[in-house]
Amino acid sequence: MTSISNRYPLATSVPRSGGIPWALIVLVLAAALAFVAKGYMLFQATMVLSYAIALIGLNLLTGYNGQISLGHGAFFAIGAYTSAILMDRLGVPYWISIPVGGVTSFVIGYLFGRPALKLQGLYLALATFSLGVVTPQLLKYKHLEAWTGGVGGIVLLKPDAPFGLPLDSDQWFYLYTLAMAAVLFVLARHLIDSGTGRAIRAIRDHHLAAESMGVDNSHYKSMTFGVSAAFTGIGGALSAVAVQFVSPDSFTMFLSISLLVGVVVGGVGTLWGALFGALFIMFVPSVAEKISKDAAWGVYGVVLILFMFVMPGGVMGWIERLRARMGGKVQP
């Protein structure tokens, strides 16, 4: 049986430089960006981090557990709207509403994933696809307009820096998003390296063999779906505050497809690949539009096809192959 791990090279480790983890170097450089970049550049960086968090969640489900989802844009929307409603309608501070958006997405993801356990492969993908299609329509439903704002959406205010810190709102929220991304990355890393992570990967590689060894497939698959949705919901909540606006048209089916594209571009079954996938999602469509406004998505498709030919295992797969050629040790 061919599994996802056999089709795509995994790159779950991070090289070290002089005894200093690359993760720490990247974190310091990313934090320094808050004091170098301004305005729109900081907004773009914040959105990249939001997408990266969502891609980590989707990769937990698809790359590590082997479940394909074409509807994670729905959980991105649920997290965004939960946070927006709490902030705008109920006056809840952002640092509470954003985690609540993740919790809400977890509950809905778990409840959706539990009955979906009977579905495999394309049938599961089709079920998640329907979730991605119906969510924007529900957000426009007239009986929910009092909360969701209907087609007009909800306008938000970006929070100011607390404790009198000498930072503007863009700098503060970028650093806040960076801190959230770092914490969630560490949590995902520990989850994957734990006994639970080994059970999740065993189900991906061969669910019957995993079950014969005592792994509760139903529990782990539904919990993975919920945790994946929680990560994606937090990414959506952070993006809502960064954009300062949510509307149903912001969460079309193309968002779900873009998230899956980001996972493949970054590298299926990797965590660091989420960063590269987020960069692809954020910048390639705008570059394609600059090349040709009339055929922007055609250019996007061509770029994606060329990317897959050059890096069939994603960016992290290419990095691992490069390290192997240079004599570096490739971790499983």
C-alpha positions as CSV (number, residue, x, y, z in Angstrom):
1,M,0.0,0.0,0.0
2,T,1.4,3.4,-1.0
3,S,1.2,6.0,1.7
4,I,1.7,9.7,1.8
5,S,5.1,9.2,3.5
6,N,6.2,7.1,0.5
7,R,5.1,9.6,-2.1
8,Y,6.6,12.6,-0.5
9,P,10.0,12.8,1.4
10,L,9.5,14.0,4.9
11,A,11.7,16.7,6.5
12,T,10.7,16.9,10.1
13,S,14.0,18.0,11.6
14,V,15.8,21.3,11.5
15,P,19.6,21.7,11.0
16,R,21.8,23.4,13.5
17,S,24.4,26.0,13.0
18,G,27.3,26.2,15.5
19,G,25.2,24.7,18.2
20,I,22.5,27.3,17.8
21,P,19.1,25.9,16.4
22,W,18.1,27.4,13.2
23,A,14.7,27.9,14.7
24,L,16.1,30.4,17.2
25,I,18.0,32.3,14.4
26,V,14.8,32.5,12.3
27,L,12.8,33.7,15.4
28,V,15.3,36.5,16.2
29,L,15.4,37.6,12.5
30,A,11.6,37.6,12.3
31,A,11.3,39.6,15.5
32,A,13.8,42.1,14.2
33,L,11.6,42.6,11.1
34,A,9.1,44.5,13.3
35,F,11.6,47.3,13.7
36,V,12.7,47.3,10.1
37,A,9.5,46.9,8.0
38,K,6.6,49.4,8.2
39,G,3.0,49.5,7.3
40,Y,1.9,47.2,4.5
41,M,5.1,45.1,4.7
42,L,4.3,44.3,8.3
43,F,0.8,43.5,7.4
44,Q,2.0,41.0,4.7
45,A,4.4,39.4,7.2
46,T,1.6,39.1,9.7
47,M,-0.6,37.4,7.1
48,V,2.2,35.0,6.2
49,L,2.4,33.9,9.8
50,S,-1.4,33.5,10.0
51,Y,-1.3,31.3,6.9
52,A,1.7,29.4,8.3
53,I,-0.3,28.5,11.4
54,A,-3.2,27.3,9.3
55,L,-0.9,25.2,7.2
56,I,0.7,23.6,10.2
57,G,-2.8,22.5,11.2
58,L,-3.7,21.1,7.7
59,N,-0.3,19.3,7.6
60,L,-1.1,17.6,10.9
61,L,-4.2,16.2,9.3
62,T,-3.0,15.5,5.7
63,G,0.8,15.1,6.0
64,Y,1.0,13.3,9.3
65,N,-2.4,11.5,9.6
66,G,-3.1,10.9,5.9
67,Q,-6.6,12.5,5.8
68,I,-7.2,14.8,2.8
69,S,-9.2,18.0,3.4
70,L,-10.5,20.3,0.8
71,G,-12.5,22.4,3.3
72,H,-10.1,23.8,5.8
73,G,-11.0,27.3,4.6
74,A,-14.2,26.8,6.6
75,F,-12.3,26.4,9.8
76,F,-10.2,29.5,8.9
77,A,-13.5,31.3,8.5
78,I,-15.0,29.9,11.8
79,G,-11.9,31.1,13.7
80,A,-12.0,34.5,12.1
81,Y,-15.8,35.0,12.6
82,T,-15.7,33.8,16.2
83,S,-13.0,36.2,17.1
84,A,-14.6,39.1,15.2
85,I,-18.0,38.5,16.8
86,L,-16.5,38.3,20.3
87,M,-14.5,41.5,19.7
88,D,-17.1,43.6,17.9
89,R,-20.4,42.4,19.4
90,L,-19.4,41.5,23.0
91,G,-16.3,43.6,23.6
92,V,-14.0,40.6,24.4
93,P,-10.3,41.5,24.1
94,Y,-8.4,40.0,21.2
95,W,-6.0,38.0,23.4
96,I,-9.1,36.0,24.6
97,S,-11.1,36.0,21.4
98,I,-8.3,34.5,19.2
99,P,-7.8,31.4,21.4
100,V,-11.6,31.0,21.7
101,G,-11.7,31.0,17.9
102,G,-9.3,28.1,18.0
103,V,-11.4,26.2,20.6
104,T,-14.6,26.8,18.6
105,S,-12.9,25.4,15.4
106,F,-11.6,22.4,17.4
107,V,-15.1,21.5,18.6
108,I,-16.7,21.9,15.2
109,G,-13.7,20.0,13.6
110,Y,-14.0,17.2,16.0
111,L,-17.8,16.9,15.6
112,F,-17.3,16.9,11.8
113,G,-14.5,14.5,11.9
114,R,-16.2,11.9,14.0
115,P,-18.9,10.9,11.6
116,A,-16.5,11.4,8.7
117,L,-14.4,8.5,10.0
118,K,-16.4,6.1,7.8
119,L,-15.1,8.0,4.7
120,Q,-11.7,7.5,3.2
121,G,-9.6,9.2,0.4
122,L,-11.7,11.0,-2.2
123,Y,-14.9,10.5,-0.3
124,L,-13.5,12.3,2.7
125,A,-12.1,15.0,0.4
126,L,-15.6,15.4,-1.1
127,A,-17.2,15.7,2.4
128,T,-14.7,18.4,3.4
129,F,-15.2,20.1,0.1
130,S,-18.9,20.5,0.8
131,L,-18.1,22.0,4.2
132,G,-15.9,24.6,2.5
133,V,-18.7,25.4,0.0
134,V,-21.5,25.7,2.5
135,T,-19.8,27.8,5.2
136,P,-19.7,31.2,3.2
137,Q,-23.4,30.7,2.4
138,L,-24.2,30.1,6.1
139,L,-22.4,33.3,7.0
140,K,-24.8,35.2,4.7
141,Y,-27.9,33.5,6.2
142,K,-30.4,36.2,7.1
143,H,-31.2,34.8,10.5
144,L,-27.5,35.1,11.4
145,E,-26.9,38.6,10.1
146,A,-27.3,40.1,13.5
147,W,-24.1,38.3,14.5
148,T,-22.2,37.9,11.2
149,G,-23.1,41.1,9.6
150,G,-24.3,39.3,6.5
151,V,-22.6,40.2,3.2
152,G,-21.4,43.5,4.8
153,G,-19.2,41.6,7.2
154,I,-17.7,43.0,10.4
155,V,-15.1,45.8,10.8
156,L,-12.5,45.4,13.5
157,L,-9.9,47.7,15.1
158,K,-6.3,46.5,15.4
159,P,-5.2,46.5,19.1
160,D,-2.7,49.0,20.4
161,A,0.4,47.8,22.2
162,P,-0.1,47.2,25.9
163,F,1.8,48.4,29.0
164,G,2.8,51.6,27.2
165,L,5.3,49.8,24.9
166,P,6.8,52.1,22.2
167,L,5.2,50.1,19.4
168,D,2.5,51.0,16.9
169,S,-0.4,48.7,16.3
170,D,1.1,47.1,13.3
171,Q,4.4,46.3,15.1
172,W,2.6,45.0,18.2
173,F,0.2,42.7,16.4
174,Y,3.0,41.3,14.2
175,L,5.0,40.5,17.3
176,Y,1.9,39.0,18.9
177,T,1.3,36.8,15.8
178,L,4.9,35.8,15.8
179,A,4.7,34.7,19.4
180,M,1.6,32.7,18.7
181,A,3.2,31.1,15.7
182,A,6.3,30.1,17.7
183,V,4.2,28.6,20.6
184,L,2.0,26.7,18.2
185,F,5.0,25.4,16.2
186,V,6.5,24.1,19.4
187,L,3.2,22.5,20.4
188,A,3.0,20.8,17.0
189,R,6.6,19.6,17.2
190,H,6.0,18.0,20.6
191,L,2.8,16.5,19.5
192,I,4.4,14.9,16.5
193,D,7.4,13.6,18.6
194,S,5.1,12.1,21.3
195,G,3.5,8.7,21.5
196,T,0.3,10.3,20.2
197,G,2.3,11.6,17.1
198,R,3.6,8.1,16.5
199,A,0.1,6.7,16.6
200,I,-1.1,9.4,14.2
201,R,1.7,8.6,11.7
202,A,1.1,4.8,12.1
203,I,-2.5,5.4,11.0
204,R,-1.3,7.3,8.0
205,D,1.1,4.6,7.0
206,H,-1.3,1.6,7.4
207,H,-4.5,2.0,9.4
208,L,-5.2,-1.7,9.7
209,A,-1.7,-2.4,11.0
210,A,-2.0,0.4,13.5
211,E,-5.3,-0.9,14.7
212,S,-3.9,-4.4,15.1
213,M,-1.2,-2.9,17.4
214,G,-3.9,-1.4,19.7
215,V,-4.2,2.1,18.2
216,D,-7.7,3.5,18.5
217,N,-8.1,4.8,15.0
218,S,-11.4,6.5,15.6
219,H,-10.2,8.4,18.6
220,Y,-6.9,9.5,17.0
221,K,-8.3,10.4,13.6
222,S,-11.2,12.5,15.1
223,M,-8.8,14.2,17.6
224,T,-6.3,15.0,14.8
225,F,-9.2,16.5,12.8
226,G,-10.1,18.7,15.8
227,V,-6.5,19.8,16.5
228,S,-6.0,20.5,12.9
229,A,-9.1,22.7,12.8
230,A,-8.0,24.5,16.0
231,F,-4.7,25.5,14.4
232,T,-6.4,26.7,11.3
233,G,-9.0,28.6,13.3
234,I,-6.4,30.4,15.2
235,G,-4.7,31.4,11.9
236,G,-8.1,32.7,10.7
237,A,-8.7,34.7,13.9
238,L,-5.2,36.3,13.6
239,S,-5.8,37.2,10.0
240,A,-9.2,38.7,10.8
241,V,-7.6,41.1,13.3
242,A,-4.7,41.8,10.9
243,V,-7.1,42.6,8.0
244,Q,-9.5,44.4,10.4
245,F,-12.4,43.0,8.5
246,V,-14.3,39.8,7.8
247,S,-16.9,39.0,5.2
248,P,-18.2,35.8,3.6
249,D,-16.5,36.6,0.3
250,S,-13.1,36.4,2.0
251,F,-13.5,32.7,2.7
252,T,-14.4,31.2,-0.7
253,M,-13.6,27.7,-1.8
254,F,-10.4,29.0,-3.3
255,L,-9.1,29.6,0.2
256,S,-9.4,25.9,1.0
257,I,-7.6,25.0,-2.2
258,S,-4.9,27.5,-1.6
259,L,-4.2,26.0,1.9
260,L,-3.9,22.6,0.3
261,V,-1.6,24.0,-2.3
262,G,0.5,25.6,0.4
263,V,0.9,22.3,2.2
264,V,2.1,20.6,-1.0
265,V,4.4,23.5,-2.0
266,G,6.0,23.7,1.4
267,G,6.3,19.9,1.8
268,V,3.8,17.3,2.9
269,G,4.6,15.9,6.3
270,T,6.8,18.8,7.4
271,L,6.4,21.7,9.9
272,W,8.9,24.2,8.4
273,G,7.3,23.7,5.0
274,A,4.3,25.7,6.4
275,L,6.4,28.9,6.2
276,F,7.3,28.4,2.6
277,G,3.8,27.4,1.7
278,A,2.5,30.5,3.4
279,L,4.9,32.7,1.4
280,F,3.6,31.0,-1.8
281,I,0.0,31.7,-0.9
282,M,0.7,35.3,0.0
283,F,2.9,36.4,-2.8
284,V,2.5,34.2,-5.9
285,P,-1.1,35.3,-6.7
286,S,-0.2,39.0,-6.5
287,V,2.9,38.4,-8.7
288,A,0.7,36.5,-11.2
289,E,-1.7,39.5,-11.3
290,K,1.2,41.9,-12.0
291,I,2.3,39.7,-14.9
292,S,-1.2,39.5,-16.4
293,K,-4.3,41.0,-15.0
294,D,-6.5,39.3,-17.6
295,A,-5.1,35.8,-17.0
296,A,-3.8,36.0,-13.4
297,W,-5.0,32.6,-12.4
298,G,-3.6,31.1,-15.7
299,V,-0.1,32.5,-14.7
300,Y,-0.7,31.2,-11.2
301,G,-1.4,27.7,-12.6
302,V,1.7,27.7,-14.8
303,V,3.9,28.8,-11.8
304,L,2.4,26.0,-9.7
305,I,3.0,23.4,-12.4
306,L,6.6,24.5,-12.9
307,F,7.1,24.5,-9.1
308,M,5.9,20.9,-8.8
309,F,8.2,19.8,-11.7
310,V,11.2,21.4,-10.1
311,M,10.4,20.5,-6.5
312,P,8.1,17.5,-6.5
313,G,8.6,17.0,-2.8
314,G,8.0,20.7,-2.0
315,V,10.6,23.2,-0.7
316,M,11.5,21.1,2.3
317,G,11.9,18.0,0.2
318,W,14.3,19.9,-2.1
319,I,16.2,21.2,1.0
320,E,16.6,17.6,2.3
321,R,17.9,16.4,-1.1
322,L,20.3,19.3,-1.2
323,R,21.6,18.5,2.3
324,A,22.0,14.8,1.3
325,R,24.1,15.8,-1.7
326,M,26.3,18.0,0.4
327,G,26.9,15.2,2.9
328,G,24.5,16.4,5.5
329,K,22.6,13.9,7.7
330,V,19.0,13.5,6.7
331,Q,16.7,12.8,9.6
332,P,13.6,10.7,9.2
